[in-house]
Amino acid sequence: MQGSDPARPEVDPMVLEAVKSVRDRFGAAGLRHLVTLAQDELTRVEQAEAHLAAIDEPAQPASPAEPLDAADTQAWLAYTEQAPDEDAERS
């Protein structure tokens, strides 16, 4: 395969060719720029992938609150309810 590197078989030949082209045309300074730009791009791509992964994940159910005590609820309702005749007296 043209452009393949036996020492780095996992690297796509297109990537290898791009690096060699920068090296041959711009030397060490060009490779430094390439690395810097690639690191910036890597950060952006990883953030985008993480954002997309979060969208695809099903929503996590909210952790259940303390179980409600029915007796507490009934006591609160009894405390706050007004008798119908009390409403008439206030009007």
N, CA and C atoms as an extended XYZ file, in Angstrom:
273
Properties=species:S:1:pos:R:3:atomname:S:1:resname:S:1:resid:I:1 pbc="F F F"
N         0.849       -1.179        0.000 N   MET     1
C         0.000        0.000        0.000 CA  MET     1
C         0.891        1.237        0.000 C   MET     1
N         0.648        2.142       -0.921 N   GLN     2
C         1.466        3.345       -1.045 CA  GLN     2
C         1.262        4.263        0.151 C   GLN     2
N         2.378        4.779        0.706 N   GLY     3
C         2.294        5.713        1.830 CA  GLY     3
C         2.183        5.039        3.171 C   GLY     3
N         2.153        3.705        3.190 N   SER     4
C         2.041        3.039        4.487 CA  SER     4
C         3.411        2.977        5.153 C   SER     4
N         3.383        2.927        6.469 N   ASP     5
C         4.611        2.897        7.255 CA  ASP     5
C         4.594        1.602        8.063 C   ASP     5
N         5.540        0.689        7.801 N   PRO     6
C         5.541       -0.586        8.516 CA  PRO     6
C         5.665       -0.412       10.028 C   PRO     6
N         6.286        0.676       10.469 N   ALA     7
C         6.435        0.902       11.909 CA  ALA     7
C         5.126        1.371       12.543 C   ALA     7
N         4.211        1.891       11.732 N   ARG     8
C         2.932        2.413       12.223 CA  ARG     8
C         1.784        1.914       11.333 C   ARG     8
N         1.504        0.623       11.390 N   PRO     9
C         0.462        0.081       10.510 CA  PRO     9
C        -0.946        0.585       10.864 C   PRO     9
N        -1.142        1.097       12.100 N   GLU    10
C        -2.461        1.571       12.515 CA  GLU    10
C        -2.801        2.949       11.939 C   GLU    10
N        -1.788        3.634       11.382 N   VAL    11
C        -1.984        4.977       10.850 CA  VAL    11
C        -2.473        4.891        9.411 C   VAL    11
N        -3.557        5.592        9.138 N   ASP    12
C        -4.102        5.635        7.779 CA  ASP    12
C        -3.062        6.258        6.852 C   ASP    12
N        -2.882        5.695        5.673 N   PRO    13
C        -1.896        6.240        4.738 CA  PRO    13
C        -2.139        7.709        4.388 C   PRO    13
N        -3.365        8.146        4.381 N   MET    14
C        -3.666        9.541        4.077 CA  MET    14
C        -3.110       10.465        5.165 C   MET    14
N        -3.214       10.042        6.424 N   VAL    15
C        -2.669       10.825        7.540 CA  VAL    15
C        -1.153       10.863        7.442 C   VAL    15
N        -0.569        9.721        7.182 N   LEU    16
C         0.885        9.638        7.042 CA  LEU    16
C         1.381       10.542        5.910 C   LEU    16
N         0.681       10.535        4.808 N   GLU    17
C         1.067       11.373        3.672 CA  GLU    17
C         0.945       12.856        4.016 C   GLU    17
N        -0.099       13.227        4.765 N   ALA    18
C        -0.268       14.633        5.159 CA  ALA    18
C         0.894       15.088        6.046 C   ALA    18
N         1.294       14.249        6.984 N   VAL    19
C         2.402       14.603        7.884 CA  VAL    19
C         3.709       14.714        7.097 C   VAL    19
N         3.942       13.756        6.221 N   LYS    20
C         5.174       13.809        5.417 CA  LYS    20
C         5.190       15.030        4.509 C   LYS    20
N         4.039       15.402        3.960 N   SER    21
C         3.965       16.584        3.087 CA  SER    21
C         4.312       17.850        3.858 C   SER    21
N         3.781       17.974        5.071 N   VAL    22
C         4.092       19.143        5.905 CA  VAL    22
C         5.578       19.133        6.259 C   VAL    22
N         6.090       17.980        6.637 N   ARG    23
C         7.515       17.870        6.975 CA  ARG    23
C         8.395       18.279        5.811 C   ARG    23
N         8.089       17.746        4.639 N   ASP    24
C         8.921       18.015        3.468 CA  ASP    24
C         8.833       19.472        3.011 C   ASP    24
N         7.694       20.083        3.173 N   ARG    25
C         7.524       21.454        2.684 CA  ARG    25
C         7.919       22.497        3.721 C   ARG    25
N         7.601       22.257        5.009 N   PHE    26
C         7.785       23.292        6.040 CA  PHE    26
C         8.801       22.933        7.120 C   PHE    26
N         9.267       21.703        7.132 N   GLY    27
C        10.275       21.296        8.116 CA  GLY    27
C         9.713       21.193        9.523 C   GLY    27
N        10.621       21.322       10.489 N   ALA    28
C        10.250       21.152       11.896 CA  ALA    28
C         9.220       22.191       12.351 C   ALA    28
N         9.369       23.434       11.884 N   ALA    29
C         8.418       24.483       12.276 CA  ALA    29
C         7.013       24.141       11.793 C   ALA    29
N         6.909       23.638       10.583 N   GLY    30
C         5.607       23.248       10.051 CA  GLY    30
C         4.991       22.103       10.831 C   GLY    30
N         5.834       21.153       11.222 N   LEU    31
C         5.328       20.029       12.022 CA  LEU    31
C         4.845       20.504       13.395 C   LEU    31
N         5.560       21.464       13.998 N   ARG    32
C         5.107       22.023       15.280 CA  ARG    32
C         3.733       22.680       15.131 C   ARG    32
N         3.585       23.455       14.043 N   HIS    33
C         2.288       24.093       13.792 CA  HIS    33
C         1.205       23.040       13.578 C   HIS    33
N         1.546       22.007       12.841 N   LEU    34
C         0.590       20.934       12.586 CA  LEU    34
C         0.153       20.272       13.887 C   LEU    34
N         1.119       20.008       14.759 N   VAL    35
C         0.798       19.381       16.048 CA  VAL    35
C        -0.093       20.296       16.889 C   VAL    35
N         0.240       21.581       16.945 N   THR    36
C        -0.558       22.539       17.717 CA  THR    36
C        -1.983       22.605       17.195 C   THR    36
N        -2.108       22.736       15.880 N   LEU    37
C        -3.450       22.803       15.281 CA  LEU    37
C        -4.215       21.495       15.484 C   LEU    37
N        -3.509       20.380       15.377 N   ALA    38
C        -4.155       19.081       15.570 CA  ALA    38
C        -4.635       18.917       17.016 C   ALA    38
N        -3.859       19.389       17.982 N   GLN    39
C        -4.283       19.309       19.384 CA  GLN    39
C        -5.522       20.168       19.631 C   GLN    39
N        -5.544       21.375       19.045 N   ASP    40
C        -6.724       22.232       19.174 CA  ASP    40
C        -7.953       21.554       18.570 C   ASP    40
N        -7.764       20.990       17.406 N   GLU    41
C        -8.872       20.325       16.723 CA  GLU    41
C        -9.321       19.089       17.501 C   GLU    41
N        -8.371       18.373       18.068 N   LEU    42
C        -8.696       17.199       18.872 CA  LEU    42
C        -9.573       17.580       20.065 C   LEU    42
N        -9.242       18.674       20.719 N   THR    43
C       -10.037       19.141       21.855 CA  THR    43
C       -11.463       19.445       21.416 C   THR    43
N       -11.610       20.161       20.303 N   ARG    44
C       -12.948       20.505       19.805 CA  ARG    44
C       -13.747       19.260       19.434 C   ARG    44
N       -13.099       18.307       18.767 N   VAL    45
C       -13.793       17.098       18.333 CA  VAL    45
C       -14.212       16.256       19.538 C   VAL    45
N       -13.332       16.135       20.525 N   GLU    46
C       -13.687       15.354       21.722 CA  GLU    46
C       -14.851       16.001       22.472 C   GLU    46
N       -14.869       17.333       22.554 N   GLN    47
C       -15.990       18.018       23.205 CA  GLN    47
C       -17.279       17.785       22.433 C   GLN    47
N       -17.206       17.864       21.122 N   ALA    48
C       -18.396       17.633       20.300 CA  ALA    48
C       -18.891       16.201       20.448 C   ALA    48
N       -17.972       15.242       20.477 N   GLU    49
C       -18.369       13.842       20.648 CA  GLU    49
C       -19.006       13.617       22.009 C   GLU    49
N       -18.451       14.234       23.036 N   ALA    50
C       -19.027       14.091       24.376 CA  ALA    50
C       -20.423       14.703       24.421 C   ALA    50
N       -20.594       15.842       23.758 N   HIS    51
C       -21.909       16.486       23.714 CA  HIS    51
C       -22.918       15.588       22.993 C   HIS    51
N       -22.517       15.015       21.868 N   LEU    52
C       -23.405       14.120       21.134 CA  LEU    52
C       -23.726       12.866       21.932 C   LEU    52
N       -22.751       12.335       22.643 N   ALA    53
C       -22.988       11.146       23.465 CA  ALA    53
C       -23.985       11.455       24.567 C   ALA    53
N       -23.904       12.656       25.135 N   ALA    54
C       -24.840       13.036       26.199 CA  ALA    54
C       -26.253       13.157       25.654 C   ALA    54
N       -26.391       13.604       24.412 N   ILE    55
C       -27.720       13.725       23.801 CA  ILE    55
C       -28.321       12.345       23.576 C   ILE    55
N       -27.495       11.390       23.178 N   ASP    56
C       -27.973       10.045       22.876 CA  ASP    56
C       -28.287        9.222       24.111 C   ASP    56
N       -27.726        9.597       25.257 N   GLU    57
C       -27.973        8.830       26.476 CA  GLU    57
C       -29.388        9.073       26.965 C   GLU    57
N       -30.060        8.006       27.409 N   PRO    58
C       -31.400        8.223       27.963 CA  PRO    58
C       -31.296        9.041       29.251 C   PRO    58
N       -32.308        9.817       29.475 N   ALA    59
C       -32.319       10.656       30.673 CA  ALA    59
C       -32.284        9.772       31.920 C   ALA    59
N       -31.456       10.161       32.845 N   GLN    60
C       -31.357        9.417       34.093 CA  GLN    60
C       -32.553        9.775       34.973 C   GLN    60
N       -33.212        8.783       35.533 N   PRO    61
C       -34.336        9.104       36.405 CA  PRO    61
C       -33.837        9.851       37.640 C   PRO    61
N       -34.633       10.782       38.077 N   ALA    62
C       -34.270       11.542       39.271 CA  ALA    62
C       -34.227       10.591       40.456 C   ALA    62
N       -33.299       10.844       41.343 N   SER    63
C       -33.213        9.978       42.513 CA  SER    63
C       -34.471       10.184       43.353 C   SER    63
N       -35.035        9.107       43.840 N   PRO    64
C       -36.278        9.248       44.601 CA  PRO    64
C       -36.038       10.027       45.887 C   PRO    64
N       -36.962       10.929       46.168 N   ALA    65
C       -36.879       11.692       47.408 CA  ALA    65
C       -37.299       10.774       48.554 C   ALA    65
N       -37.224       11.307       49.731 N   GLU    66
C       -37.654       10.504       50.864 CA  GLU    66
C       -39.098       10.083       50.645 C   GLU    66
N       -39.426        8.859       51.013 N   PRO    67
C       -40.801        8.424       50.838 CA  PRO    67
C       -41.732        9.290       51.693 C   PRO    67
N       -42.854        9.625       51.098 N   LEU    68
C       -43.817       10.453       51.812 CA  LEU    68
C       -44.566        9.604       52.832 C   LEU    68
N       -44.778       10.183       53.957 N   ASP    69
C       -45.545        9.516       55.002 CA  ASP    69
C       -46.994        9.988       54.869 C   ASP    69
N       -47.912        9.067       54.587 N   ALA    70
C       -49.312        9.429       54.374 CA  ALA    70
C       -49.903       10.106       55.601 C   ALA    70
N       -49.460        9.716       56.768 N   ALA    71
C       -49.985       10.324       57.998 CA  ALA    71
C       -49.592       11.798       58.068 C   ALA    71
N       -48.384       12.123       57.649 N   ASP    72
C       -47.961       13.527       57.627 CA  ASP    72
C       -48.816       14.325       56.655 C   ASP    72
N       -49.076       13.744       55.481 N   THR    73
C       -49.876       14.434       54.476 CA  THR    73
C       -51.290       14.664       54.998 C   THR    73
N       -51.879       13.665       55.613 N   GLN    74
C       -53.237       13.799       56.141 CA  GLN    74
C       -53.287       14.823       57.267 C   GLN    74
N       -52.282       14.838       58.107 N   ALA    75
C       -52.241       15.813       59.197 CA  ALA    75
C       -52.138       17.225       58.635 C   ALA    75
N       -51.324       17.410       57.598 N   TRP    76
C       -51.196       18.741       56.986 CA  TRP    76
C       -52.521       19.176       56.364 C   TRP    76
N       -53.165       18.266       55.656 N   LEU    77
C       -54.440       18.607       55.042 CA  LEU    77
C       -55.479       18.966       56.107 C   LEU    77
N       -55.523       18.204       57.179 N   ALA    78
C       -56.483       18.490       58.253 CA  ALA    78
C       -56.177       19.846       58.878 C   ALA    78
N       -54.932       20.172       59.015 N   TYR    79
C       -54.525       21.438       59.622 CA  TYR    79
C       -54.900       22.623       58.740 C   TYR    79
N       -54.762       22.445       57.419 N   THR    80
C       -54.980       23.574       56.515 CA  THR    80
C       -56.406       23.680       55.989 C   THR    80
N       -57.193       22.638       56.093 N   GLU    81
C       -58.566       22.691       55.580 CA  GLU    81
C       -59.441       23.543       56.489 C   GLU    81
N       -60.393       24.202       55.875 N   GLN    82
C       -61.358       24.992       56.637 CA  GLN    82
C       -62.723       24.357       56.460 C   GLN    82
N       -63.503       24.410       57.473 N   ALA    83
C       -64.865       23.889       57.381 CA  ALA    83
C       -65.659       24.799       56.456 C   ALA    83
N       -66.627       24.261       55.696 N   PRO    84
C       -67.397       25.086       54.766 CA  PRO    84
C       -68.101       26.261       55.456 C   PRO    84
N       -68.558       26.081       56.680 N   ASP    85
C       -69.265       27.178       57.345 CA  ASP    85
C       -68.303       28.299       57.749 C   ASP    85
N       -67.030       28.000       57.927 N   GLU    86
C       -66.069       29.041       58.249 CA  GLU    86
C       -65.862       29.961       57.051 C   GLU    86
N       -65.896       29.399       55.841 N   ASP    87
C       -65.770       30.219       54.642 CA  ASP    87
C       -66.930       31.179       54.503 C   ASP    87
N       -68.135       30.730       54.830 N   ALA    88
C       -69.338       31.572       54.715 CA  ALA    88
C       -69.281       32.716       55.717 C   ALA    88
N       -68.768       32.441       56.925 N   GLU    89
C       -68.702       33.474       57.954 CA  GLU    89
C       -67.725       34.575       57.557 C   GLU    89
N       -66.680       34.237       56.852 N   ARG    90
C       -65.667       35.228       56.463 CA  ARG    90
C       -66.152       36.127       55.342 C   ARG    90
N       -67.120       35.727       54.573 N   SER    91
C       -67.590       36.510       53.421 CA  SER    91
C       -68.474       37.649       53.829 C   SER    91
